[in-house]
Amino acid sequence: MSSEKYIENVTIQYLLNPNLQIQILKNNSILSKEFNDDVKFYKKRISQYIKDICKDINSEKFEFSTNDKTKLACINFMKCLIEEYKFNDTTDILQEDYEEYNVINNYDISNNVVNNKLKNNHDIDNILLKEEKKTISLDNFVKVKNVIKREILPNKREANLQEPHLRYKGVKKKNIDNI
């Protein structure tokens, strides 16, 4: 890789807005056909290397030096995955409490426009802005005392991320048909 390409890739990686980074990387040589072919070719070796590091991390003989770039990159990759898995599991666990509160939009403007055949833009504007005509009544002149109810705020809830069903969540099962 030439030095100009290297500098360009480093600039894209560290200094660019992450939203634009994906678009540029798709057009760049990093996600080229050659890279995709290399990933297919080395797929088994990459997965075996990651499995070996996962086994070695828990053993006492695991040695790590700052010069070993592949181990450092693999460990950082695993940390990022673990953080993402914990975040996703936490949101899934906490969102289970709110499944019963699905809000359904009962008022569809496009359906109302088609069915009622509204005649001018003013009617559509009134629907969109939900303008209500003010009516004059005694309610406007009478002072009403409202009793303030005290709201009960929810407590902070901790999610148990060590539940057994989370260990294999999203992992594809192997089909064993060798009989």
C-alpha positions in Angstrom: 0.0 0.0 0.0 1.5 3.3 -1.0 2.1 6.0 1.7 -0.6 8.3 0.2 -3.2 5.5 0.4 -2.1 4.7 3.9 -2.4 8.4 5.0 -5.8 8.6 3.3 -7.1 5.5 5.1 -5.8 6.7 8.5 -7.4 10.1 8.0 -10.7 8.5 7.1 -10.5 6.1 10.1 -9.7 8.7 12.8 -10.7 12.1 11.6 -13.9 11.7 9.6 -17.5 11.9 10.8 -18.6 8.3 11.4 -21.7 8.8 9.3 -19.7 9.8 6.2 -17.0 7.3 6.9 -19.2 4.4 5.9 -20.1 6.0 2.6 -16.5 6.7 1.7 -15.3 3.3 2.8 -17.8 1.6 0.4 -16.2 3.5 -2.5 -12.7 3.0 -1.1 -10.4 0.1 -1.6 -10.9 -1.1 2.1 -14.2 -2.7 1.2 -13.2 -3.7 -2.3 -13.9 -6.9 -4.1 -10.3 -8.0 -3.3 -10.9 -7.5 0.4 -14.1 -9.5 0.3 -12.4 -12.3 -1.6 -9.6 -12.3 1.1 -12.2 -12.5 3.9 -13.8 -15.5 2.2 -10.4 -17.1 1.7 -9.1 -16.5 5.3 -12.4 -16.9 7.1 -11.5 -20.2 8.8 -8.1 -19.0 9.9 -9.6 -15.8 11.3 -12.3 -17.6 13.3 -9.8 -20.1 14.6 -7.4 -17.3 15.7 -10.3 -15.6 17.6 -11.3 -18.9 19.2 -7.7 -19.5 20.3 -7.4 -16.1 21.9 -10.8 -16.6 23.7 -9.4 -19.9 25.1 -6.0 -18.3 26.0 -7.4 -15.3 27.8 -8.8 -17.5 30.6 -5.6 -19.5 30.9 -2.7 -18.6 33.2 -0.2 -18.9 30.3 -1.7 -16.0 28.4 1.0 -13.4 27.5 0.3 -10.1 26.0 2.7 -7.6 24.7 2.1 -4.2 23.2 4.0 -5.3 20.0 1.4 -7.9 19.2 -1.0 -5.9 17.1 -3.2 -8.7 16.1 -3.9 -9.8 19.7 -4.5 -6.1 20.7 -6.9 -5.6 17.8 -8.7 -8.9 18.6 -9.1 -8.0 22.3 -10.4 -4.5 21.4 -12.8 -6.2 18.9 -14.1 -8.5 21.6 -14.5 -5.6 24.1 -16.6 -3.7 21.5 -18.7 -6.8 20.9 -19.3 -7.4 24.6 -20.3 -3.7 25.2 -22.7 -3.9 22.3 -24.2 -7.2 23.5 -24.6 -5.9 27.0 -26.3 -2.8 25.7 -28.7 -4.8 23.4 -29.5 -7.2 26.2 -30.2 -4.4 28.7 -32.5 -2.7 26.3 -34.4 -5.9 25.5 -34.8 -6.8 29.1 -36.1 -3.3 30.0 -38.3 -3.0 27.0 -40.2 -6.2 27.9 -41.9 -4.1 30.6 -43.3 -1.7 28.1 -44.7 -4.1 25.4 -48.2 -3.5 26.7 -48.0 0.2 26.0 -47.8 0.1 22.2 -49.3 3.3 20.9 -51.4 3.1 17.8 -52.0 6.1 15.7 -55.8 6.2 15.3 -55.9 9.2 13.0 -54.6 8.8 9.5 -54.6 12.1 7.6 -54.0 10.6 4.2 -57.0 8.2 4.6 -59.2 11.2 5.8 -58.2 13.2 2.8 -59.0 10.4 0.3 -62.3 9.3 2.0 -63.8 12.8 2.8 -62.4 14.4 -0.3 -61.5 17.6 1.4 -62.0 20.6 -0.9 -59.2 23.0 -0.1 -55.9 23.4 1.6 -57.4 25.2 4.5 -59.2 22.0 5.7 -56.0 20.0 5.4 -54.1 22.7 7.3 -56.7 22.5 10.1 -56.4 18.8 10.3 -52.6 18.9 10.4 -52.4 21.7 12.9 -55.5 20.5 14.8 -56.8 24.0 15.2 -59.7 24.2 17.5 -62.3 26.9 17.5 -62.5 28.8 20.8 -66.0 28.8 22.2 -67.0 31.4 24.7 -68.7 29.9 27.8 -68.8 30.3 31.6 -65.9 27.9 31.9 -63.6 30.6 30.6 -64.5 33.0 33.4 -64.7 30.6 36.3 -61.6 29.7 38.3 -61.3 26.0 38.8 -59.1 24.5 41.5 -57.4 21.3 40.5 -56.1 18.8 43.0 -52.6 17.9 42.2 -51.9 14.2 42.4 -48.4 13.2 43.3 -46.8 11.1 40.6 -45.0 8.0 41.5 -41.7 7.9 39.6 -40.3 4.5 38.6 -37.2 3.2 40.4 -34.0 2.5 38.6 -33.9 -1.1 37.5 -30.9 -3.2 37.1 -30.9 -5.8 34.3 -29.3 -9.2 35.0 -26.9 -9.7 32.1 -25.7 -13.1 33.3 -28.9 -15.0 32.6 -28.3 -18.3 30.8 -30.5 -17.5 27.8 -28.4 -14.5 27.0 -25.3 -16.6 26.5 -26.4 -18.0 23.1 -28.8 -15.2 22.1 -28.4 -14.6 18.3 -26.0 -17.5 17.8 -26.9 -19.7 14.8 -27.2 -23.4 15.6 -25.2 -25.9 13.6 -27.2 -28.5 11.6 -25.7 -31.9 12.1 -27.1 -34.3 9.6 -24.2 -36.8 9.5 -25.9 -40.2 10.1 
